[in-house]
Amino acid sequence: MTEYIVEPKSRLQLRELARMLRRYLKLENEKYFPITELLDVLAEVFDNFSYEVVEDSELPIGTHADTDVRTGHIRIKESVYDGACDGVGRDRMTIAHELGHFFTLCFCGFKLERNFSRREVEVFRDPEWQAKCFAGELLVAEHLMKGCSIEEIVSECGVSYDAARCQYKHINR
């Protein structure tokens, strides 16, 4: 069950948000998105964004990073940050996912509400799905990777095989 609900957004809307960010950063033609470098850029550009790399023991087991949507502060496990710097696809995606929460909830201000009814939520209203979708669209730009194989996406975009397969499916429909 989803604890929170956000206003509905489609993959196409989240793709456009990722593409707008790439355009703003003048990275619209870069296949390998510099996700760790973006953290420092955002900290300079946005007053309501900050991040810190914390010891792995500071976050619960199973949590690789988290975002405080009230403050725009992201905490990233040291092993995840180091992995992302080394090009580990899963770790790069983790950071992009947290940036998805920042952009959708802190920057764009998508409305967030508690799901007290405990009802099933449509996937496009799930903040975790939206952040995951944004992350995939940011790291695997549809306009650059359409027609590429899954292996090419892994190699050129620096994402895991699973992430590449997911994006491949959505890009080449």
PyMOL commands that set and color helices and strands:
alter all, ss='L'
color gray80, all
select helices_A, chain A and resi 11-24+35-45+56-58+78-85+89-107+123-125+127-139+142-145+150-157+161-171
alter helices_A, ss='H'
color red, helices_A
select strands_A, chain A and resi 4-6+50-54+65-68+73-77+112-114
alter strands_A, ss='S'
color yellow, strands_A
deselect
rebuild
show_as cartoon
